[in-house]
Amino acid sequence: MKDLRVGVVGCSNLGRGHSVAYLGLDGVDVAAFCDVLDEPREWLQSEVFEPRGLTPAQYDDYETMLDKADLDAVSLIVPHTMHFEMCKQALERGIHVLVEKPMVTSTPEAEELVRIVERSGKVLNIAFQGPHRSQVRTARRLIREGRIGELVSLRCIVAQAWLSLLARLPQKKWRLRKAMAGGGQLYDTGSHLINSMLWTSELQPERVYAEIDCRSEEVDVNSAVTVRFTNGAIGMISVLGSTRVSGMGSELLFTGTDGDMLLPNGSHGGGELKLFEATESPEPFEMEDDSSPQRNFVRAIRGEVSPSCPPEYGVRLARLMDAIYLSAEQGHPVTV
């Protein structure tokens, strides 16, 4: 079997993470990388590839790379509103895509990508961290097994010094521009948390009511959202970007008819998964293995596994996000 030729698009710290992850997989060759700026390309080459004696082809234009680099797959690490067109261009050339979160920033774009994937027969996977973390994968299995009964409520919160320590950094300021980011902290760290909630519970949102505070920015910074799911469960989502919390604090709590399950770092996984059951002698449980978006992506291309976070989850997130923003704008609950 020939090596899988991958191109990395976007040479930031996340681009480094994708590159290093691919280099740790057997039968994968990072054949090219692309960024519109010279400095990030030079940095990625000197920091990641030179120490390994590698010289992938470099490009400053995405379409040129797609046409000339003979790629099997690409990783897209670019501003959110660029995702749709870049995914489309690759898929229509017969190239598999791993795209950073969120997949897109509107429901019509998400639904169109599903149709393109169906026509192309190629893999499109979303690089959310949660579905690859042991704690999140185990929580989903335990819910499927009925360990806490039917879900009746879900609570998730993330608190981060996003506005002061991240979004205002010179190289990150695109996150505060709606035209490039599509939204603010909801679409940034918040989308990790919300995807973990939807992926783990497998519930379908039915109705939302949202309050949003932009803190004088053009995108959302702090958000409070209530959700009614189709099974009758209620959810509470709190996404806080103007805090002074060191690092990032997040939590997911699932409450069922027979118990509770707590994920202390629900957006990205990590921390001890805690199971609270209505019994004096709860059965022990085994933890699932950790994985990575890149490992799952490569294995899905080879037909060994299913994509961990296929475009249907991008549609689910986009529909919920559109409803959240519409509710906050109109000041009343909105059907998803």
CORZI-V194534 format. One record per residue. N is the residue number from 1. D_CENTER is the distance of its C-alpha to the mean C-alpha in Angstrom with 2 decimals. Layout:
N/D_CENTER
N/D_CENTER
//
This chain:
1/30.06
2/29.23
3/26.42
4/23.13
5/23.05
6/19.69
7/19.23
8/16.88
9/16.46
10/16.11
11/18.03
12/16.61
13/15.87
14/12.43
15/14.58
16/16.86
17/14.37
18/13.52
19/17.29
20/18.46
21/16.30
22/17.83
23/21.22
24/21.17
25/21.02
26/24.31
27/25.10
28/22.47
29/23.72
30/21.82
31/24.33
32/23.27
33/21.15
34/21.12
35/21.02
36/23.25
37/24.54
38/26.96
39/26.20
40/22.59
41/23.82
42/26.81
43/24.86
44/22.54
45/25.71
46/27.74
47/25.29
48/23.60
49/25.77
50/29.29
51/29.54
52/28.83
53/31.35
54/28.92
55/29.16
56/26.53
57/27.40
58/26.23
59/25.61
60/25.28
61/24.69
62/21.83
63/24.09
64/26.77
65/24.54
66/23.56
67/27.27
68/28.78
69/26.65
70/26.94
71/23.32
72/21.90
73/18.19
74/16.10
75/12.96
76/12.02
77/11.30
78/12.93
79/13.08
80/11.09
81/14.27
82/15.12
83/12.38
84/14.54
85/17.74
86/16.60
87/14.90
88/18.12
89/20.40
90/19.15
91/19.10
92/22.52
93/23.85
94/22.94
95/20.16
96/17.08
97/13.67
98/10.49
99/8.43
100/6.02
101/3.66
102/5.44
103/7.47
104/10.50
105/12.21
106/14.89
107/15.86
108/18.49
109/16.26
110/13.84
111/17.04
112/18.59
113/15.95
114/16.57
115/20.23
116/19.91
117/18.20
118/21.03
119/23.62
120/22.47
121/21.86
122/19.16
123/15.82
124/12.66
125/9.54
126/5.81
127/4.96
128/2.89
129/6.22
130/7.79
131/9.05
132/10.72
133/12.44
134/15.99
135/16.15
136/13.38
137/14.73
138/18.18
139/17.65
140/16.66
141/19.76
142/21.98
143/21.17
144/21.94
145/25.12
146/26.17
147/26.54
148/26.04
149/27.36
150/26.03
151/23.30
152/24.93
153/22.67
154/19.21
155/18.66
156/15.70
157/16.08
158/14.59
159/17.19
160/16.89
161/19.31
162/16.80
163/19.60
164/22.23
165/20.69
166/17.66
167/17.70
168/21.42
169/21.46
170/23.02
171/20.25
172/17.56
173/19.65
174/17.89
175/15.40
176/18.51
177/19.50
178/18.51
179/19.47
180/16.87
181/14.02
182/14.60
183/14.46
184/14.42
185/12.97
186/11.71
187/9.29
188/8.77
189/8.66
190/9.41
191/6.37
192/5.09
193/8.67
194/9.17
195/6.85
196/8.68
197/11.75
198/11.69
199/10.81
200/13.43
201/16.00
202/15.78
203/17.49
204/17.76
205/17.99
206/21.43
207/22.22
208/20.89
209/22.74
210/21.21
211/22.75
212/21.23
213/22.81
214/22.16
215/24.56
216/26.36
217/23.32
218/22.36
219/18.88
220/18.02
221/18.25
222/19.10
223/18.39
224/19.91
225/19.08
226/20.89
227/19.89
228/22.32
229/21.09
230/23.22
231/24.65
232/25.94
233/23.61
234/22.69
235/19.58
236/19.44
237/16.47
238/17.35
239/15.25
240/17.66
241/17.43
242/21.16
243/22.00
244/23.63
245/21.83
246/21.88
247/18.50
248/16.07
249/17.10
250/15.09
251/16.30
252/15.85
253/19.19
254/20.00
255/23.64
256/25.53
257/29.19
258/29.93
259/27.85
260/24.81
261/21.85
262/20.34
263/17.24
264/18.10
265/14.74
266/12.55
267/9.29
268/9.19
269/12.22
270/15.64
271/18.99
272/21.33
273/20.47
274/23.42
275/25.00
276/27.83
277/30.01
278/33.24
279/35.39
280/37.44
281/36.56
282/32.88
283/32.10
284/30.13
285/26.89
286/25.37
287/21.93
288/19.62
289/19.03
290/16.11
291/14.42
292/11.90
293/9.50
294/12.58
295/15.10
296/13.74
297/13.43
298/17.00
299/18.36
300/17.12
301/18.87
302/21.90
303/21.95
304/21.80
305/18.87
306/16.73
307/13.18
308/10.96
309/8.41
310/10.78
311/11.14
312/12.72
313/9.57
314/8.81
315/12.41
316/12.30
317/9.80
318/11.86
319/15.03
320/14.37
321/13.47
322/16.55
323/18.61
324/17.70
325/18.76
326/21.78
327/22.87
328/22.81
329/24.79
330/27.29
331/27.68
332/27.68
333/25.60
334/23.94
335/23.42
336/19.94
//
